């Protein structure tokens, strides 16, 4: 194995560790760290929970021998500012680490290369860009949130072969097969929150939880302009996750109950303004948002160009007498195909909006 492959292997280990923090660290990023000395891993750690010590500090504390003159691998630039915890670079310098290998720089304007610079000034050799693409992908929600102050929005929709997402807006329609469920629940486990519209909540009465795979339940958000949802809905009674109801800022003030938080949002044309929805959720530290329907909510987000990524499941069957067209239309010039996946009776297309990279 050549030197570059060795560095990539250690960084992959750091990234795998970072993933263990999913659902627990937002709005902080997912970070993992490996300490290597004389060709063996002597310490490892990851950011376990928001407010807890960072990955670098945990890895240094877990070392089975002195990390002096060792190599440190971390998927994100070590912080150089005081937050919930002291700067990670202080611990790295104090432990006389010789080399620091970084996946990607932190776009936070309070850091953005300063961590690298201060490490170098202290005499530590720093190499940036090891598995940069993978490190960016791991924290795409965090990077987007830092730059825009809004969540990264992923829309998930199921449609028939002829492009319908249901018979009508009053009827629940199952389009995809049962083998899609596990993949869908895995996606849910990677986001901070799920949002649906009032009608979807009424017609489907969903739980919006992670059940087919191991993972944490995301925050459940319902857009209910005039707060008319019945309190008998499953998600108001199962105590499985936090609930937020977004409602009209013209008619309601903020309030909360034992089972729900009611958050006012700006109205536009008697509907909640999707731009303000993202502003409000961004202020709550939600970095990734899964949009699961219904049609009107999809339309409002696509019309304002607020969707970053789409998971489009297409059945191999048409839907007879259907009227509910899928509004999530895209063109090749504005979107990149990220992945494809075939199921027994369905096909998944994952596309992402073309936009400037988070890193220069």
C-alpha positions in Angstrom: 0.0 0.0 0.0 1.5 3.4 -1.0 1.6 6.4 1.3 -1.4 8.1 -0.2 -3.5 4.9 0.2 -2.4 4.7 3.8 -3.5 8.2 4.5 -6.9 7.5 2.8 -7.4 4.4 4.8 -6.9 6.2 8.1 -9.2 9.0 7.0 -11.8 6.5 6.1 -11.6 5.2 9.6 -12.1 8.7 10.9 -15.1 9.2 8.7 -16.7 5.9 9.8 -16.2 7.0 13.4 -17.8 10.4 12.7 -21.0 8.7 11.4 -21.6 7.3 14.9 -22.7 10.8 15.9 -25.6 11.0 13.5 -28.7 12.3 15.1 -26.9 13.5 18.3 -24.5 16.4 17.4 -26.5 18.9 15.3 -26.0 21.7 14.6 -22.4 20.6 15.1 -20.8 18.6 12.3 -20.0 14.9 12.3 -16.3 14.5 13.2 -14.1 11.5 13.8 -10.5 11.3 14.7 -7.7 8.7 14.5 -4.2 9.0 16.2 -1.5 6.9 14.6 2.0 6.2 15.8 4.7 3.9 14.4 2.1 2.5 11.9 -0.6 1.6 14.4 -3.7 3.3 15.7 -3.2 4.3 19.3 -6.3 6.4 19.9 -9.6 7.1 18.3 -12.7 9.2 19.1 -15.7 11.0 17.6 -18.0 13.8 18.5 -20.7 11.9 20.4 -23.2 14.5 21.4 -23.8 18.2 21.1 -21.9 20.0 23.9 -19.6 17.0 24.6 -15.9 17.0 23.9 -14.8 17.1 20.3 -13.4 14.1 18.4 -9.8 15.2 18.6 -9.9 15.6 22.3 -11.6 12.3 22.8 -9.1 10.5 20.6 -6.1 12.1 22.5 -7.7 11.1 25.8 -8.2 7.5 24.6 -4.6 7.0 23.5 -3.1 3.8 24.8 0.4 5.4 24.7 1.8 8.8 24.5 0.7 10.6 21.3 4.0 12.6 21.2 5.2 12.8 17.6 2.2 10.9 16.4 -0.1 11.6 13.4 -3.6 12.8 13.7 -6.3 12.2 11.1 -9.6 14.2 11.3 -12.3 14.7 8.6 -12.8 18.4 9.4 -10.4 21.1 10.3 -9.8 21.3 14.0 -11.5 24.2 15.7 -9.6 27.2 17.0 -12.4 29.0 18.8 -14.1 28.7 22.2 -17.6 27.3 22.0 -19.2 24.7 24.2 -15.6 23.3 24.6 -12.1 24.8 24.3 -10.3 24.9 20.9 -9.2 21.5 19.7 -5.9 22.9 18.3 -4.8 23.6 21.9 -5.1 19.9 22.8 -3.3 18.9 19.6 -0.4 21.3 20.2 -0.1 20.4 23.9 0.2 16.7 23.0 3.1 17.4 20.6 1.4 15.9 17.5 3.8 15.9 14.6 1.5 15.7 11.6 -2.2 16.5 11.2 -4.1 15.2 8.2 -7.4 16.9 7.4 -10.3 15.9 5.2 -11.6 19.4 4.5 -11.4 22.9 5.9 -14.2 24.2 8.1 -16.2 26.9 6.1 -17.3 28.5 9.4 -16.0 32.1 9.0 -14.7 32.0 12.6 -12.4 29.1 11.6 -12.0 28.8 7.8 -8.3 28.0 7.7 -7.3 29.6 10.9 -7.1 26.3 12.6 -4.7 25.0 10.0 -2.6 28.2 10.2 -2.3 28.1 14.0 -1.2 24.5 13.9 1.5 25.3 11.3 2.7 28.3 13.3 3.2 25.9 16.2 5.5 23.7 14.1 3.0 21.0 13.2 2.9 19.8 9.6 -0.6 20.0 8.2 -1.9 18.2 5.1 -5.4 19.2 3.9 -7.7 17.5 1.3 -7.4 13.8 2.3 -10.7 12.3 1.0 -12.0 15.8 0.6 -15.0 14.7 -1.5 -16.1 12.1 1.1 -15.6 14.6 3.9 -17.7 17.2 2.2 -20.5 14.7 1.5 -20.5 13.6 5.1 -21.3 17.1 6.4 -23.2 18.6 3.4 -26.0 19.7 5.7 -23.7 21.4 8.1 -21.7 23.2 5.4 -24.9 24.4 3.7 -26.3 25.6 7.1 -23.0 27.5 7.9 -23.0 29.2 4.5 -26.8 29.9 4.1 -28.2 29.7 7.7 -30.8 27.3 6.3 -31.3 23.5 6.3 -30.2 21.4 3.4 -33.4 20.2 1.9 -33.9 16.7 0.5 -37.3 16.0 -1.1 -38.5 12.3 -1.2 -41.4 11.4 -3.5 -42.9 8.2 -4.9 -44.6 8.3 -8.3 -46.3 5.9 -10.6 -44.8 5.1 -14.0 -47.0 7.8 -15.6 -45.9 10.4 -13.0 -48.7 10.5 -10.4 -48.0 10.5 -6.6 -51.5 9.5 -5.7 -55.1 9.1 -6.8 -56.2 12.3 -5.2 -55.5 14.5 -2.2 -58.1 12.7 0.0 -56.9 9.1 -0.5 -53.8 7.4 0.8 -52.0 5.6 -2.0 -49.2 3.1 -1.7 -47.0 3.3 -4.8 -43.7 1.7 -3.9 -43.1 -1.9 -2.7 -42.2 -3.0 0.8 -38.5 -3.4 -0.1 -38.2 0.4 -0.5 -39.1 0.9 3.2 -35.7 0.0 4.6 -33.9 2.4 2.3 -36.4 5.2 3.1 -35.9 4.6 6.9 -32.1 4.7 6.4 -32.5 8.1 4.8 -34.7 9.3 7.7 -32.0 8.3 10.1 -29.5 10.7 8.4 -31.5 13.9 8.7 -32.3 16.2 11.6 -35.9 16.7 10.8 -38.8 15.6 8.5 -41.5 18.0 7.3 -45.0 17.2 5.9 -48.0 19.2 5.2 -51.3 19.2 7.1 -53.2 17.2 4.5 -50.5 14.4 4.5 -50.7 14.3 8.3 -54.5 13.9 8.1 -54.8 11.4 5.3 -51.7 9.2 6.0 -51.5 9.7 9.8 -47.8 8.7 9.7 -45.4 8.1 12.5 -42.4 9.5 10.6 -40.0 7.4 12.7 -37.0 5.2 11.9 -38.1 1.6 12.3 -36.5 -0.6 9.6 -32.9 0.2 10.5 -31.0 1.3 13.5 -30.9 5.1 14.0 -32.3 8.0 15.8 -35.7 9.4 15.1 -35.7 12.9 13.4 -37.7 15.8 14.7 -41.2 15.7 13.1 -42.5 18.9 11.6 -46.0 19.6 10.3 -47.0 22.7 8.3 -50.4 23.5 9.7 -51.2 27.1 9.0 -54.3 27.5 11.1 -53.6 24.8 13.8 -56.5 22.5 12.8 -54.8 19.1 13.2 -56.6 16.7 15.5 -54.6 15.8 18.6 -55.4 12.1 18.1 -52.7 11.8 15.4 -50.1 9.1 16.1 -47.2 11.5 16.2 -48.9 13.5 18.9 -49.3 10.5 21.1 -46.4 8.1 20.6 -43.6 10.1 22.4 -41.1 8.8 19.8 -39.7 12.2 18.9 -40.0 15.9 19.2 -42.9 17.5 17.3 -43.0 21.0 15.8 -46.1 22.5 14.2 -45.4 25.4 12.0 -48.4 27.8 12.0 -49.4 31.3 10.9 -47.4 34.1 12.4 -50.3 36.5 11.7 -52.7 34.5 14.0 -50.6 32.7 16.5 -47.7 33.3 18.9 -45.1 30.8 20.0 -46.3 28.2 22.5 -45.6 24.6 23.6 -47.2 21.6 25.2 -45.9 18.3 26.5 -46.2 16.8 23.0 -45.6 19.7 20.6 -44.0 23.0 20.0 -46.0 25.5 18.0 -43.8 27.9 16.0 -45.2 30.9 14.0 -44.0 31.4 10.5 -44.6 34.2 8.0 -47.6 33.8 5.8 -47.9 34.5 2.1 -51.2 34.2 0.1 -52.8 32.3 3.1 -49.9 29.8 3.1 -46.8 29.5 5.1 -43.8 31.1 3.3 -41.3 28.2 2.6 -38.4 30.7 2.7 -39.3 31.7 6.2 -39.9 28.0 7.1 -36.2 27.4 6.4 -35.1 30.6 8.1 -37.0 29.5 11.3 -35.8 25.9 11.2 -32.2 27.1 10.5 -32.3 29.2 13.7 -33.3 26.1 15.6 -30.1 24.4 14.5 -31.7 22.1 12.0 -29.1 21.5 9.3 -30.8 18.7 7.2 -34.5 18.6 6.4 -36.4 15.7 4.6 -39.4 16.9 2.7 -41.9 14.0 2.6 -45.0 15.8 1.1 -47.7 16.5 0.2 -48.1 18.0 -3.2 -48.7 21.6 -2.1 -45.7 21.6 0.1 -43.6 20.1 -2.6 -44.8 22.8 -5.0 -44.1 25.7 -2.7 -40.5 24.5 -2.2 -39.8 23.8 -5.8 -41.3 27.1 -7.0 -38.9 29.0 -4.7 -35.9 26.8 -5.7 -35.4 25.6 -2.2 -34.7 21.9 -2.8 -31.1 20.8 -2.8 -31.6 17.1 -3.5 -34.3 14.7 -4.6 -35.0 11.1 -4.0 -37.5 10.1 -6.8 -39.0 6.6 -6.6 -40.7 5.5 -9.7 -43.0 2.4 -9.9 -43.1 0.1 -12.9 -46.9 0.4 -12.9 -49.3 3.2 -13.9 -51.9 4.5 -11.5 -55.4 4.2 -12.8 -57.7 7.2 -12.6 -55.0 9.3 -10.8 -55.2 13.0 -10.6 -52.4 13.9 -8.2 -49.4 14.7 -10.4 -45.9 14.8 -9.0 -44.8 18.5 -9.1 -41.1 17.7 -8.7 -40.0 18.3 -12.3 -36.3 18.8 -13.0 -34.1 19.4 -16.1 -30.6 18.0 -16.8 -29.1 21.5 -16.9 -29.9 22.3 -13.3 -29.4 18.9 -11.7 -26.8 16.2 -11.4 -27.6 12.5 -11.1 -25.9 11.3 -8.0 -27.1 7.7 -7.9 -29.6 5.1 -9.2 -31.0 2.0 -7.5 -33.3 -0.7 -8.6 -35.8 -2.4 -6.3 -38.2 -5.3 -7.1 -40.8 -3.1 -8.7 -39.4 0.4 -8.3 -36.5 2.5 -9.5 -34.8 5.2 -7.4 -33.2 8.3 -8.9 -31.1 10.5 -6.6 -30.4 14.0 -8.1 -28.7 17.0 -6.6 -28.9 20.7 -7.6 -25.9 22.1 -9.4 -24.4 24.8 -7.3 -21.0 26.1 -6.3 -18.8 24.0 -4.1 -18.7 24.9 -0.4 -14.9 25.0 -0.6 -12.9 27.3 -2.9 
